[in-house]
Amino acid sequence: VAPGISEALVATAIGLFAAIPAVVAYNRFADQVNRLEVRFDAFIEEFSTILQRHAARGAGAPPTPER
């Protein structure tokens, strides 16, 4: 029984050795994706506001500089 348990413990240690860095890398990647999503959402809101202002002025009117 002892050799089987020893083999299982070694396999578990090897699995953890591979899994822990993978989880850390995944969490960092997921964090970067979330930050990028926030930036895209902010851009979409700002761009949508600009388009709405432009549409409200009319397509033929010259744009006024924003301050």
mmJSON file of the N, C-alpha and C atoms, coordinates in Angstrom:
{"data_MODEL":{"atom_site":{
"group_PDB":["ATOM","ATOM","ATOM","ATOM","ATOM","ATOM","ATOM","ATOM","ATOM","ATOM","ATOM","ATOM","ATOM","ATOM","ATOM","ATOM","ATOM","ATOM","ATOM","ATOM","ATOM","ATOM","ATOM","ATOM","ATOM","ATOM","ATOM","ATOM","ATOM","ATOM","ATOM","ATOM","ATOM","ATOM","ATOM","ATOM","ATOM","ATOM","ATOM","ATOM","ATOM","ATOM","ATOM","ATOM","ATOM","ATOM","ATOM","ATOM","ATOM","ATOM","ATOM","ATOM","ATOM","ATOM","ATOM","ATOM","ATOM","ATOM","ATOM","ATOM","ATOM","ATOM","ATOM","ATOM","ATOM","ATOM","ATOM","ATOM","ATOM","ATOM","ATOM","ATOM","ATOM","ATOM","ATOM","ATOM","ATOM","ATOM","ATOM","ATOM","ATOM","ATOM","ATOM","ATOM","ATOM","ATOM","ATOM","ATOM","ATOM","ATOM","ATOM","ATOM","ATOM","ATOM","ATOM","ATOM","ATOM","ATOM","ATOM","ATOM","ATOM","ATOM","ATOM","ATOM","ATOM","ATOM","ATOM","ATOM","ATOM","ATOM","ATOM","ATOM","ATOM","ATOM","ATOM","ATOM","ATOM","ATOM","ATOM","ATOM","ATOM","ATOM","ATOM","ATOM","ATOM","ATOM","ATOM","ATOM","ATOM","ATOM","ATOM","ATOM","ATOM","ATOM","ATOM","ATOM","ATOM","ATOM","ATOM","ATOM","ATOM","ATOM","ATOM","ATOM","ATOM","ATOM","ATOM","ATOM","ATOM","ATOM","ATOM","ATOM","ATOM","ATOM","ATOM","ATOM","ATOM","ATOM","ATOM","ATOM","ATOM","ATOM","ATOM","ATOM","ATOM","ATOM","ATOM","ATOM","ATOM","ATOM","ATOM","ATOM","ATOM","ATOM","ATOM","ATOM","ATOM","ATOM","ATOM","ATOM","ATOM","ATOM","ATOM","ATOM","ATOM","ATOM","ATOM","ATOM","ATOM","ATOM","ATOM","ATOM","ATOM","ATOM","ATOM","ATOM","ATOM","ATOM","ATOM","ATOM","ATOM"],
"id":[1,2,3,4,5,6,7,8,9,10,11,12,13,14,15,16,17,18,19,20,21,22,23,24,25,26,27,28,29,30,31,32,33,34,35,36,37,38,39,40,41,42,43,44,45,46,47,48,49,50,51,52,53,54,55,56,57,58,59,60,61,62,63,64,65,66,67,68,69,70,71,72,73,74,75,76,77,78,79,80,81,82,83,84,85,86,87,88,89,90,91,92,93,94,95,96,97,98,99,100,101,102,103,104,105,106,107,108,109,110,111,112,113,114,115,116,117,118,119,120,121,122,123,124,125,126,127,128,129,130,131,132,133,134,135,136,137,138,139,140,141,142,143,144,145,146,147,148,149,150,151,152,153,154,155,156,157,158,159,160,161,162,163,164,165,166,167,168,169,170,171,172,173,174,175,176,177,178,179,180,181,182,183,184,185,186,187,188,189,190,191,192,193,194,195,196,197,198,199,200,201],
"type_symbol":["N","C","C","N","C","C","N","C","C","N","C","C","N","C","C","N","C","C","N","C","C","N","C","C","N","C","C","N","C","C","N","C","C","N","C","C","N","C","C","N","C","C","N","C","C","N","C","C","N","C","C","N","C","C","N","C","C","N","C","C","N","C","C","N","C","C","N","C","C","N","C","C","N","C","C","N","C","C","N","C","C","N","C","C","N","C","C","N","C","C","N","C","C","N","C","C","N","C","C","N","C","C","N","C","C","N","C","C","N","C","C","N","C","C","N","C","C","N","C","C","N","C","C","N","C","C","N","C","C","N","C","C","N","C","C","N","C","C","N","C","C","N","C","C","N","C","C","N","C","C","N","C","C","N","C","C","N","C","C","N","C","C","N","C","C","N","C","C","N","C","C","N","C","C","N","C","C","N","C","C","N","C","C","N","C","C","N","C","C","N","C","C","N","C","C","N","C","C","N","C","C"],
"label_atom_id":["N","CA","C","N","CA","C","N","CA","C","N","CA","C","N","CA","C","N","CA","C","N","CA","C","N","CA","C","N","CA","C","N","CA","C","N","CA","C","N","CA","C","N","CA","C","N","CA","C","N","CA","C","N","CA","C","N","CA","C","N","CA","C","N","CA","C","N","CA","C","N","CA","C","N","CA","C","N","CA","C","N","CA","C","N","CA","C","N","CA","C","N","CA","C","N","CA","C","N","CA","C","N","CA","C","N","CA","C","N","CA","C","N","CA","C","N","CA","C","N","CA","C","N","CA","C","N","CA","C","N","CA","C","N","CA","C","N","CA","C","N","CA","C","N","CA","C","N","CA","C","N","CA","C","N","CA","C","N","CA","C","N","CA","C","N","CA","C","N","CA","C","N","CA","C","N","CA","C","N","CA","C","N","CA","C","N","CA","C","N","CA","C","N","CA","C","N","CA","C","N","CA","C","N","CA","C","N","CA","C","N","CA","C","N","CA","C","N","CA","C","N","CA","C","N","CA","C","N","CA","C","N","CA","C"],
"label_alt_id":[null,null,null,null,null,null,null,null,null,null,null,null,null,null,null,null,null,null,null,null,null,null,null,null,null,null,null,null,null,null,null,null,null,null,null,null,null,null,null,null,null,null,null,null,null,null,null,null,null,null,null,null,null,null,null,null,null,null,null,null,null,null,null,null,null,null,null,null,null,null,null,null,null,null,null,null,null,null,null,null,null,null,null,null,null,null,null,null,null,null,null,null,null,null,null,null,null,null,null,null,null,null,null,null,null,null,null,null,null,null,null,null,null,null,null,null,null,null,null,null,null,null,null,null,null,null,null,null,null,null,null,null,null,null,null,null,null,null,null,null,null,null,null,null,null,null,null,null,null,null,null,null,null,null,null,null,null,null,null,null,null,null,null,null,null,null,null,null,null,null,null,null,null,null,null,null,null,null,null,null,null,null,null,null,null,null,null,null,null,null,null,null,null,null,null,null,null,null,null,null,null],
"label_comp_id":["VAL","VAL","VAL","ALA","ALA","ALA","PRO","PRO","PRO","GLY","GLY","GLY","ILE","ILE","ILE","SER","SER","SER","GLU","GLU","GLU","ALA","ALA","ALA","LEU","LEU","LEU","VAL","VAL","VAL","ALA","ALA","ALA","THR","THR","THR","ALA","ALA","ALA","ILE","ILE","ILE","GLY","GLY","GLY","LEU","LEU","LEU","PHE","PHE","PHE","ALA","ALA","ALA","ALA","ALA","ALA","ILE","ILE","ILE","PRO","PRO","PRO","ALA","ALA","ALA","VAL","VAL","VAL","VAL","VAL","VAL","ALA","ALA","ALA","TYR","TYR","TYR","ASN","ASN","ASN","ARG","ARG","ARG","PHE","PHE","PHE","ALA","ALA","ALA","ASP","ASP","ASP","GLN","GLN","GLN","VAL","VAL","VAL","ASN","ASN","ASN","ARG","ARG","ARG","LEU","LEU","LEU","GLU","GLU","GLU","VAL","VAL","VAL","ARG","ARG","ARG","PHE","PHE","PHE","ASP","ASP","ASP","ALA","ALA","ALA","PHE","PHE","PHE","ILE","ILE","ILE","GLU","GLU","GLU","GLU","GLU","GLU","PHE","PHE","PHE","SER","SER","SER","THR","THR","THR","ILE","ILE","ILE","LEU","LEU","LEU","GLN","GLN","GLN","ARG","ARG","ARG","HIS","HIS","HIS","ALA","ALA","ALA","ALA","ALA","ALA","ARG","ARG","ARG","GLY","GLY","GLY","ALA","ALA","ALA","GLY","GLY","GLY","ALA","ALA","ALA","PRO","PRO","PRO","PRO","PRO","PRO","THR","THR","THR","PRO","PRO","PRO","GLU","GLU","GLU","ARG","ARG","ARG"],
"label_asym_id":["A","A","A","A","A","A","A","A","A","A","A","A","A","A","A","A","A","A","A","A","A","A","A","A","A","A","A","A","A","A","A","A","A","A","A","A","A","A","A","A","A","A","A","A","A","A","A","A","A","A","A","A","A","A","A","A","A","A","A","A","A","A","A","A","A","A","A","A","A","A","A","A","A","A","A","A","A","A","A","A","A","A","A","A","A","A","A","A","A","A","A","A","A","A","A","A","A","A","A","A","A","A","A","A","A","A","A","A","A","A","A","A","A","A","A","A","A","A","A","A","A","A","A","A","A","A","A","A","A","A","A","A","A","A","A","A","A","A","A","A","A","A","A","A","A","A","A","A","A","A","A","A","A","A","A","A","A","A","A","A","A","A","A","A","A","A","A","A","A","A","A","A","A","A","A","A","A","A","A","A","A","A","A","A","A","A","A","A","A","A","A","A","A","A","A","A","A","A","A","A","A"],
"label_entity_id":["1","1","1","1","1","1","1","1","1","1","1","1","1","1","1","1","1","1","1","1","1","1","1","1","1","1","1","1","1","1","1","1","1","1","1","1","1","1","1","1","1","1","1","1","1","1","1","1","1","1","1","1","1","1","1","1","1","1","1","1","1","1","1","1","1","1","1","1","1","1","1","1","1","1","1","1","1","1","1","1","1","1","1","1","1","1","1","1","1","1","1","1","1","1","1","1","1","1","1","1","1","1","1","1","1","1","1","1","1","1","1","1","1","1","1","1","1","1","1","1","1","1","1","1","1","1","1","1","1","1","1","1","1","1","1","1","1","1","1","1","1","1","1","1","1","1","1","1","1","1","1","1","1","1","1","1","1","1","1","1","1","1","1","1","1","1","1","1","1","1","1","1","1","1","1","1","1","1","1","1","1","1","1","1","1","1","1","1","1","1","1","1","1","1","1","1","1","1","1","1","1"],
"label_seq_id":[1,1,1,2,2,2,3,3,3,4,4,4,5,5,5,6,6,6,7,7,7,8,8,8,9,9,9,10,10,10,11,11,11,12,12,12,13,13,13,14,14,14,15,15,15,16,16,16,17,17,17,18,18,18,19,19,19,20,20,20,21,21,21,22,22,22,23,23,23,24,24,24,25,25,25,26,26,26,27,27,27,28,28,28,29,29,29,30,30,30,31,31,31,32,32,32,33,33,33,34,34,34,35,35,35,36,36,36,37,37,37,38,38,38,39,39,39,40,40,40,41,41,41,42,42,42,43,43,43,44,44,44,45,45,45,46,46,46,47,47,47,48,48,48,49,49,49,50,50,50,51,51,51,52,52,52,53,53,53,54,54,54,55,55,55,56,56,56,57,57,57,58,58,58,59,59,59,60,60,60,61,61,61,62,62,62,63,63,63,64,64,64,65,65,65,66,66,66,67,67,67],
"pdbx_PDB_ins_code":[null,null,null,null,null,null,null,null,null,null,null,null,null,null,null,null,null,null,null,null,null,null,null,null,null,null,null,null,null,null,null,null,null,null,null,null,null,null,null,null,null,null,null,null,null,null,null,null,null,null,null,null,null,null,null,null,null,null,null,null,null,null,null,null,null,null,null,null,null,null,null,null,null,null,null,null,null,null,null,null,null,null,null,null,null,null,null,null,null,null,null,null,null,null,null,null,null,null,null,null,null,null,null,null,null,null,null,null,null,null,null,null,null,null,null,null,null,null,null,null,null,null,null,null,null,null,null,null,null,null,null,null,null,null,null,null,null,null,null,null,null,null,null,null,null,null,null,null,null,null,null,null,null,null,null,null,null,null,null,null,null,null,null,null,null,null,null,null,null,null,null,null,null,null,null,null,null,null,null,null,null,null,null,null,null,null,null,null,null,null,null,null,null,null,null,null,null,null,null,null,null],
"Cartn_x":[0.831,0.0,0.872,1.954,2.807,3.374,3.851,4.355,3.267,2.055,0.959,0.643,0.644,0.386,1.521,2.733,3.886,3.795,3.421,3.285,2.179,1.079,-0.026,0.386,1.139,1.6,2.552,3.422,4.341,3.556,2.577,1.758,0.984,0.476,-0.242,0.689,1.89,2.855,3.206,3.397,3.707,2.526,1.325,0.129,-0.001,0.238,0.189,1.29,2.457,3.575,3.207,2.412,1.974,0.752,-0.162,-1.439,-1.328,-0.531,-0.468,0.041,1.138,1.544,0.504,-0.168,-1.191,-2.345,-2.751,-3.836,-3.401,-2.175,-1.663,-1.638,-1.15,-1.112,-2.521,-3.448,-4.834,-5.429,-5.201,-5.756,-5.178,-3.89,-3.293,-3.889,-4.044,-4.628,-6.069,-6.848,-8.239,-8.313,-7.395,-7.361,-7.065,-6.122,-5.806,-6.998,-7.707,-8.891,-9.956,-10.154,-11.142,-10.767,-9.49,-9.051,-9.271,-8.987,-9.204,-10.688,-11.524,-12.971,-13.451,-12.928,-13.299,-12.879,-11.682,-11.22,-12.09,-12.454,-13.321,-14.692,-15.236,-16.536,-16.486,-15.416,-15.268,-15.164,-14.405,-14.285,-15.632,-16.373,-17.68,-18.613,-18.625,-19.483,-19.089,-17.8,-17.332,-17.624,-17.355,-17.586,-19.073,-19.903,-21.35,-21.853,-21.313,-21.701,-21.313,-20.131,-19.688,-20.609,-20.943,-21.834,-23.218,-23.722,-25.043,-25.036,-23.974,-23.868,-23.818,-23.049,-22.931,-24.276,-25.005,-26.312,-27.31,-27.218,-28.139,-27.899,-26.653,-26.339,-26.773,-26.839,-27.152,-25.885,-26.014,-24.837,-24.198,-24.975,-24.438,-23.777,-24.016,-23.451,-21.974,-21.155,-19.735,-19.563,-18.633,-18.444,-17.85,-18.294,-17.732,-16.673,-15.58,-14.526,-15.011,-14.643,-15.029,-13.95,-14.361,-13.397,-13.536],
"Cartn_y":[-1.196,0.0,1.256,1.27,2.453,2.927,2.017,2.518,3.215,2.719,3.355,4.739,4.876,6.18,7.143,6.67,7.495,7.998,7.103,7.487,8.519,8.346,9.301,10.667,10.699,11.973,12.686,11.93,12.528,13.092,12.344,12.82,14.074,14.107,15.287,16.494,16.296,17.397,17.933,17.041,17.475,18.245,17.763,18.46,19.848,19.972,21.289,22.201,21.637,22.407,23.023,22.323,22.844,23.748,23.413,24.118,25.499,25.629,26.905,28.045,27.896,28.985,29.252,28.21,28.404,29.245,29.013,29.796,31.244,31.455,32.819,33.543,32.881,33.488,33.789,32.882,33.098,34.311,34.431,35.561,36.887,36.917,38.145,38.488,37.485,37.708,38.197,37.58,37.988,39.421,39.819,41.185,42.174,41.826,42.7,42.824,41.736,41.773,42.675,42.577,43.423,44.897,45.205,46.602,47.121,46.296,46.687,46.901,46.068,46.212,47.546,47.947,49.229,50.376,50.29,51.34,51.407,50.24,50.216,50.792,50.463,51.003,52.522,53.051,54.503,55.136,54.504,55.018,55.002,53.918,53.807,54.906,55.152,56.205,57.57,57.853,59.147,59.311,58.281,58.346,58.477,57.768,57.848,59.256,59.87,61.236,62.201,62.042,62.9,62.734,61.498,61.26,61.843,61.739,62.294,63.811,64.45,65.906,66.308,65.562,65.861,65.692,64.661,64.425,65.494,65.974,66.994,68.334,68.64,69.885,69.83,68.65,68.5,68.188,67.362,66.911,68.038,69.05,70.116,71.234,71.328,72.418,72.153,73.198,72.989,72.678,71.825,71.471,72.625,72.765,73.786,73.133,73.84,73.236,73.074,71.954,71.696,72.226,72.727,73.279,72.603],
"Cartn_z":[0.0,0.0,0.0,0.736,0.856,-0.478,-1.377,-2.659,-3.488,-3.424,-4.166,-3.639,-2.319,-1.709,-2.041,-2.002,-2.332,-3.769,-4.663,-6.075,-6.248,-5.535,-5.621,-5.086,-4.005,-3.453,-4.405,-5.047,-6.023,-7.202,-7.679,-8.8,-8.408,-7.185,-6.704,-6.629,-6.127,-6.036,-7.415,-8.365,-9.736,-10.323,-10.066,-10.55,-9.961,-8.669,-8.032,-8.55,-8.801,-9.342,-10.692,-11.475,-12.771,-12.638,-11.737,-11.654,-11.014,-9.982,-9.26,-10.148,-10.881,-11.788,-12.885,-13.329,-14.357,-13.823,-12.591,-11.99,-11.795,-11.358,-11.187,-12.532,-13.564,-14.904,-15.404,-15.184,-15.618,-14.909,-13.609,-12.858,-13.331,-13.645,-14.182,-15.545,-16.386,-17.705,-17.578,-16.7,-16.507,-15.994,-15.13,-14.627,-15.751,-16.623,-17.756,-18.7,-18.916,-19.775,-19.158,-17.849,-17.18,-17.269,-17.106,-17.231,-18.652,-19.629,-21.016,-21.292,-20.713,-20.875,-20.311,-19.167,-18.567,-19.483,-20.052,-20.97,-22.218,-22.763,-23.938,-23.616,-22.45,-22.064,-21.96,-21.381,-21.274,-22.659,-23.547,-24.912,-25.615,-25.471,-26.122,-25.631,-24.319,-23.769,-24.328,-24.337,-24.828,-26.318,-27.094,-28.536,-28.84,-28.098,-28.287,-27.986,-26.946,-26.604,-27.716,-28.258,-29.359,-30.566,-30.898,-32.035,-31.796,-30.584,-30.278,-30.381,-29.904,-30.037,-31.504,-32.273,-33.7,-34.394,-34.065,-34.673,-34.246,-33.019,-32.527,-33.219,-33.55,-34.253,-35.702,-36.233,-37.641,-38.401,-39.395,-40.134,-40.932,-41.355,-42.189,-41.416,-40.145,-39.353,-39.077,-39.13,-38.826,-37.338,-37.023,-35.609,-34.822,-33.595,-32.723,-31.848,-31.611,-30.774,-29.337,-28.741,-27.352,-26.43,-25.293,-24.331,-23.021],
"occupancy":[1.0,1.0,1.0,1.0,1.0,1.0,1.0,1.0,1.0,1.0,1.0,1.0,1.0,1.0,1.0,1.0,1.0,1.0,1.0,1.0,1.0,1.0,1.0,1.0,1.0,1.0,1.0,1.0,1.0,1.0,1.0,1.0,1.0,1.0,1.0,1.0,1.0,1.0,1.0,1.0,1.0,1.0,1.0,1.0,1.0,1.0,1.0,1.0,1.0,1.0,1.0,1.0,1.0,1.0,1.0,1.0,1.0,1.0,1.0,1.0,1.0,1.0,1.0,1.0,1.0,1.0,1.0,1.0,1.0,1.0,1.0,1.0,1.0,1.0,1.0,1.0,1.0,1.0,1.0,1.0,1.0,1.0,1.0,1.0,1.0,1.0,1.0,1.0,1.0,1.0,1.0,1.0,1.0,1.0,1.0,1.0,1.0,1.0,1.0,1.0,1.0,1.0,1.0,1.0,1.0,1.0,1.0,1.0,1.0,1.0,1.0,1.0,1.0,1.0,1.0,1.0,1.0,1.0,1.0,1.0,1.0,1.0,1.0,1.0,1.0,1.0,1.0,1.0,1.0,1.0,1.0,1.0,1.0,1.0,1.0,1.0,1.0,1.0,1.0,1.0,1.0,1.0,1.0,1.0,1.0,1.0,1.0,1.0,1.0,1.0,1.0,1.0,1.0,1.0,1.0,1.0,1.0,1.0,1.0,1.0,1.0,1.0,1.0,1.0,1.0,1.0,1.0,1.0,1.0,1.0,1.0,1.0,1.0,1.0,1.0,1.0,1.0,1.0,1.0,1.0,1.0,1.0,1.0,1.0,1.0,1.0,1.0,1.0,1.0,1.0,1.0,1.0,1.0,1.0,1.0,1.0,1.0,1.0,1.0,1.0,1.0],
"B_iso_or_equiv":[0.0,0.0,0.0,0.0,0.0,0.0,0.0,0.0,0.0,0.0,0.0,0.0,0.0,0.0,0.0,0.0,0.0,0.0,0.0,0.0,0.0,0.0,0.0,0.0,0.0,0.0,0.0,0.0,0.0,0.0,0.0,0.0,0.0,0.0,0.0,0.0,0.0,0.0,0.0,0.0,0.0,0.0,0.0,0.0,0.0,0.0,0.0,0.0,0.0,0.0,0.0,0.0,0.0,0.0,0.0,0.0,0.0,0.0,0.0,0.0,0.0,0.0,0.0,0.0,0.0,0.0,0.0,0.0,0.0,0.0,0.0,0.0,0.0,0.0,0.0,0.0,0.0,0.0,0.0,0.0,0.0,0.0,0.0,0.0,0.0,0.0,0.0,0.0,0.0,0.0,0.0,0.0,0.0,0.0,0.0,0.0,0.0,0.0,0.0,0.0,0.0,0.0,0.0,0.0,0.0,0.0,0.0,0.0,0.0,0.0,0.0,0.0,0.0,0.0,0.0,0.0,0.0,0.0,0.0,0.0,0.0,0.0,0.0,0.0,0.0,0.0,0.0,0.0,0.0,0.0,0.0,0.0,0.0,0.0,0.0,0.0,0.0,0.0,0.0,0.0,0.0,0.0,0.0,0.0,0.0,0.0,0.0,0.0,0.0,0.0,0.0,0.0,0.0,0.0,0.0,0.0,0.0,0.0,0.0,0.0,0.0,0.0,0.0,0.0,0.0,0.0,0.0,0.0,0.0,0.0,0.0,0.0,0.0,0.0,0.0,0.0,0.0,0.0,0.0,0.0,0.0,0.0,0.0,0.0,0.0,0.0,0.0,0.0,0.0,0.0,0.0,0.0,0.0,0.0,0.0,0.0,0.0,0.0,0.0,0.0,0.0],
"pdbx_formal_charge":[null,null,null,null,null,null,null,null,null,null,null,null,null,null,null,null,null,null,null,null,null,null,null,null,null,null,null,null,null,null,null,null,null,null,null,null,null,null,null,null,null,null,null,null,null,null,null,null,null,null,null,null,null,null,null,null,null,null,null,null,null,null,null,null,null,null,null,null,null,null,null,null,null,null,null,null,null,null,null,null,null,null,null,null,null,null,null,null,null,null,null,null,null,null,null,null,null,null,null,null,null,null,null,null,null,null,null,null,null,null,null,null,null,null,null,null,null,null,null,null,null,null,null,null,null,null,null,null,null,null,null,null,null,null,null,null,null,null,null,null,null,null,null,null,null,null,null,null,null,null,null,null,null,null,null,null,null,null,null,null,null,null,null,null,null,null,null,null,null,null,null,null,null,null,null,null,null,null,null,null,null,null,null,null,null,null,null,null,null,null,null,null,null,null,null,null,null,null,null,null,null],
"auth_seq_id":[1,1,1,2,2,2,3,3,3,4,4,4,5,5,5,6,6,6,7,7,7,8,8,8,9,9,9,10,10,10,11,11,11,12,12,12,13,13,13,14,14,14,15,15,15,16,16,16,17,17,17,18,18,18,19,19,19,20,20,20,21,21,21,22,22,22,23,23,23,24,24,24,25,25,25,26,26,26,27,27,27,28,28,28,29,29,29,30,30,30,31,31,31,32,32,32,33,33,33,34,34,34,35,35,35,36,36,36,37,37,37,38,38,38,39,39,39,40,40,40,41,41,41,42,42,42,43,43,43,44,44,44,45,45,45,46,46,46,47,47,47,48,48,48,49,49,49,50,50,50,51,51,51,52,52,52,53,53,53,54,54,54,55,55,55,56,56,56,57,57,57,58,58,58,59,59,59,60,60,60,61,61,61,62,62,62,63,63,63,64,64,64,65,65,65,66,66,66,67,67,67],
"auth_comp_id":["VAL","VAL","VAL","ALA","ALA","ALA","PRO","PRO","PRO","GLY","GLY","GLY","ILE","ILE","ILE","SER","SER","SER","GLU","GLU","GLU","ALA","ALA","ALA","LEU","LEU","LEU","VAL","VAL","VAL","ALA","ALA","ALA","THR","THR","THR","ALA","ALA","ALA","ILE","ILE","ILE","GLY","GLY","GLY","LEU","LEU","LEU","PHE","PHE","PHE","ALA","ALA","ALA","ALA","ALA","ALA","ILE","ILE","ILE","PRO","PRO","PRO","ALA","ALA","ALA","VAL","VAL","VAL","VAL","VAL","VAL","ALA","ALA","ALA","TYR","TYR","TYR","ASN","ASN","ASN","ARG","ARG","ARG","PHE","PHE","PHE","ALA","ALA","ALA","ASP","ASP","ASP","GLN","GLN","GLN","VAL","VAL","VAL","ASN","ASN","ASN","ARG","ARG","ARG","LEU","LEU","LEU","GLU","GLU","GLU","VAL","VAL","VAL","ARG","ARG","ARG","PHE","PHE","PHE","ASP","ASP","ASP","ALA","ALA","ALA","PHE","PHE","PHE","ILE","ILE","ILE","GLU","GLU","GLU","GLU","GLU","GLU","PHE","PHE","PHE","SER","SER","SER","THR","THR","THR","ILE","ILE","ILE","LEU","LEU","LEU","GLN","GLN","GLN","ARG","ARG","ARG","HIS","HIS","HIS","ALA","ALA","ALA","ALA","ALA","ALA","ARG","ARG","ARG","GLY","GLY","GLY","ALA","ALA","ALA","GLY","GLY","GLY","ALA","ALA","ALA","PRO","PRO","PRO","PRO","PRO","PRO","THR","THR","THR","PRO","PRO","PRO","GLU","GLU","GLU","ARG","ARG","ARG"],
"auth_asym_id":["A","A","A","A","A","A","A","A","A","A","A","A","A","A","A","A","A","A","A","A","A","A","A","A","A","A","A","A","A","A","A","A","A","A","A","A","A","A","A","A","A","A","A","A","A","A","A","A","A","A","A","A","A","A","A","A","A","A","A","A","A","A","A","A","A","A","A","A","A","A","A","A","A","A","A","A","A","A","A","A","A","A","A","A","A","A","A","A","A","A","A","A","A","A","A","A","A","A","A","A","A","A","A","A","A","A","A","A","A","A","A","A","A","A","A","A","A","A","A","A","A","A","A","A","A","A","A","A","A","A","A","A","A","A","A","A","A","A","A","A","A","A","A","A","A","A","A","A","A","A","A","A","A","A","A","A","A","A","A","A","A","A","A","A","A","A","A","A","A","A","A","A","A","A","A","A","A","A","A","A","A","A","A","A","A","A","A","A","A","A","A","A","A","A","A","A","A","A","A","A","A"],
"auth_atom_id":["N","CA","C","N","CA","C","N","CA","C","N","CA","C","N","CA","C","N","CA","C","N","CA","C","N","CA","C","N","CA","C","N","CA","C","N","CA","C","N","CA","C","N","CA","C","N","CA","C","N","CA","C","N","CA","C","N","CA","C","N","CA","C","N","CA","C","N","CA","C","N","CA","C","N","CA","C","N","CA","C","N","CA","C","N","CA","C","N","CA","C","N","CA","C","N","CA","C","N","CA","C","N","CA","C","N","CA","C","N","CA","C","N","CA","C","N","CA","C","N","CA","C","N","CA","C","N","CA","C","N","CA","C","N","CA","C","N","CA","C","N","CA","C","N","CA","C","N","CA","C","N","CA","C","N","CA","C","N","CA","C","N","CA","C","N","CA","C","N","CA","C","N","CA","C","N","CA","C","N","CA","C","N","CA","C","N","CA","C","N","CA","C","N","CA","C","N","CA","C","N","CA","C","N","CA","C","N","CA","C","N","CA","C","N","CA","C","N","CA","C","N","CA","C","N","CA","C","N","CA","C","N","CA","C"],
"pdbx_PDB_model_num":[1,1,1,1,1,1,1,1,1,1,1,1,1,1,1,1,1,1,1,1,1,1,1,1,1,1,1,1,1,1,1,1,1,1,1,1,1,1,1,1,1,1,1,1,1,1,1,1,1,1,1,1,1,1,1,1,1,1,1,1,1,1,1,1,1,1,1,1,1,1,1,1,1,1,1,1,1,1,1,1,1,1,1,1,1,1,1,1,1,1,1,1,1,1,1,1,1,1,1,1,1,1,1,1,1,1,1,1,1,1,1,1,1,1,1,1,1,1,1,1,1,1,1,1,1,1,1,1,1,1,1,1,1,1,1,1,1,1,1,1,1,1,1,1,1,1,1,1,1,1,1,1,1,1,1,1,1,1,1,1,1,1,1,1,1,1,1,1,1,1,1,1,1,1,1,1,1,1,1,1,1,1,1,1,1,1,1,1,1,1,1,1,1,1,1,1,1,1,1,1,1]
}}}
